[in-house]
């Protein structure tokens, strides 16, 4: 019991540490599959075993926030930006020992962005023409290892895994599409960089640190927690925004999820109830925080369902946003200091996420953990 209490305290302190470092962000603004906050490597793997996993996320962001205040007039006026984002990872895990495993994650992204302000301006001062830009392709690949801190052979009811991975800049961070009503007379169509929120990558080499833990409270209830932080030391990626005023930033990101599984009387079927916080940082843990980014964070209530059979584990989660905050960016703070006028940009958030994962063990017949 003492170990359980201390472990929970460590997870709590880890989350507070992230908050203290302004490590709050908004995945609903900028979706990085390498910071998904999933628990794909929480399944025990024996030496020589493989686990094939797929994790998919979908959301539609359209509610504009400046700070934690929603600008409801944007929807009423029809000037809201609408992002539809689909992210999918395919991850292969290999058990080097029964405690140490290696993994490679290949992410794919498909994004669309509908707006007026990028295509001539919002009414009444703009043309009010709504158009769509999009991006599709491979995102940033991740290579990593994870290690169970306690020996799975002697512990069945609780354990914690520490994972470290390298995020490579394989996704196109200079993706271009057509923008309408451009130029001084707003009569041109220009092919240039799409918004940062739908770029396929950030252009930086980064390290992702992840802590996963589970603890069986009884034969029916289990606690599961997952905390991850993406350390992106590179300041900017050299690509200027569409207006040419700044370069795209390479931001840190984080995700934190915790909750309880309930094993139903139906064999293999579990229900999940928890909470999630995730987003993009305003200030990086290492390196400069300069460049253009939309930092903020979202806190969600997260119900879910899990079903296991044979060597397959299926998970469906639906985080529902309870609190959204578009915090001041590094550039916002500099402008505030320079002009003396408080500056804070806005960002669009989603009402909910749809997260679906599939795990399949390729070899041997060890039972799977549904945590």
Buried (B, 14 or more C-beta within 10 A) or exposed (E): EEEEEEBBEBBEEBBEEBEEBBBBBBBBBBBBBBBBBBBBBBBBBBEEBBBBBBBBBBBBBBBBBBEEEBBEEBBEBEBBBBBBBBBBBBBBBBBBEBBBBBBBBBBBBBBBBBBBEBBBBBBEEBBBBBBEBBBBBBBBBBEBBBBBEBEBEEEEEBBBBBBEBBBBBBBBBBBBBBBBBBEEEBEEEEEBBBBBBBBBBBBBBBBBBBBBBBBBEEEEEBBBBBBBBBBBBBBBBEBBBBEEEBBBBBBBBBBBBBBBBEBBEEEBBBEBEBBBBBBBBBBBBEBBBBBBBBBBBBBBBBBBBBBBEEBEBBBBBBBEBEEBBBBBBBBBBEBBEEEEEEBBBBBBBBBBBBBBBBBBBEBEEBEBBBB
